Amino acid sequence: MSETVVVVVPDADILASTVAARLVIRIIDAQAVHGTASVVLTGGRVAAKVLRQVRDLPAAAAIDWSRVDLWWGDERFLPSGDPDRNETQAREAVLDTLPLDPARVHAMPASDGPDGDDADAAAARYAAALSAAGLRFDVLMLGVGEDGHVASLFPGHPVLEKEGIAVATYDSPKPPPTRITLTLATIGNADEVWLVAAGPDKAEPIGTVLRGGDLPAARARGVRKTLFLLDEAAASKR
Ligand SMILES: O=C1O[C@H](COP(=O)(O)O)[C@@H](O)[C@H](O)[C@H]1O
């Protein structure tokens, strides 16, 4: 049975270092069991902070980075290298400094990629790659939007009803309007789902979710564990 755990720490900086430390240990443990580790990254402000902390942790030296698969939960469908792409931000925060195997860094396609600006084709390409890799994730991290969105799954948006592994979404309320996102079904394949939120703007959605309200963030659940990793401000309305 899946367990839900809520961890609250004093502030956003401590949250970033706590999540980074957990992530490093989780990757080390996954590699001990499977030989590899499969991690799904999120975009957003807290994610960049976490990744910068990973780089500075001495224990990260115990990871064989060449045997880590990195995926993304969602992407802003923009040209490669655009500063607003979640991939670009993760690369700048840490990825470009780690000895990763480029073939294991599975960024979502860009709008100037092999499918051009056809977001549906780009999402189908990513879904095929995920499917070929077996859809196994040790950890899947998600930021939480002020409106309770996770990945690019916005409340009340038709994308929530789309079926598949990864799908394109249009008319997102948060720019840019065109995005690619994992579906809730795919998110639900992860062994552990970590919802990471910091700051007073996240207090309302987090409070709603922890009281059992219906938001996309409430529907993201891990197979074995769902972890809410919060700072005190984000946890203040629960
Ligand atoms: O646009 C996005 O926003 C959410 C939340 O970002 P935050 O800066 O408010 O933490 C993020 O989780 C998602 O990956 C991203 O595409």
PDBQT file of the ligand as one rigid body, heavy atoms in Angstrom, charges set to zero:
ROOT
HETATM    1  O1  LIG A 301       5.658  26.124 -15.300  1.00  0.00    +0.000 OA
HETATM    2  C1  LIG A 301       5.954  25.334 -14.422  1.00  0.00    +0.000 C 
HETATM    3  O2  LIG A 301       5.645  25.631 -13.129  1.00  0.00    +0.000 OA
HETATM    4  C2  LIG A 301       5.594  24.650 -12.098  1.00  0.00    +0.000 C 
HETATM    5  C3  LIG A 301       5.719  25.359 -10.741  1.00  0.00    +0.000 C 
HETATM    6  O3  LIG A 301       6.830  26.254 -10.781  1.00  0.00    +0.000 OA
HETATM    7  P1  LIG A 301       7.266  27.153  -9.526  1.00  0.00    +0.000 P 
HETATM    8  O4  LIG A 301       8.313  28.087 -10.071  1.00  0.00    +0.000 OA
HETATM    9  O5  LIG A 301       6.044  27.864  -9.054  1.00  0.00    +0.000 OA
HETATM   10  O6  LIG A 301       7.814  26.202  -8.495  1.00  0.00    +0.000 OA
HETATM   11  C4  LIG A 301       6.650  23.588 -12.329  1.00  0.00    +0.000 C 
HETATM   12  O7  LIG A 301       6.468  22.554 -11.412  1.00  0.00    +0.000 OA
HETATM   13  C5  LIG A 301       6.544  23.064 -13.766  1.00  0.00    +0.000 C 
HETATM   14  O8  LIG A 301       7.494  22.039 -13.991  1.00  0.00    +0.000 OA
HETATM   15  C6  LIG A 301       6.828  24.167 -14.708  1.00  0.00    +0.000 C 
HETATM   16  O9  LIG A 301       6.739  23.792 -16.068  1.00  0.00    +0.000 OA
ENDROOT
TORSDOF 0
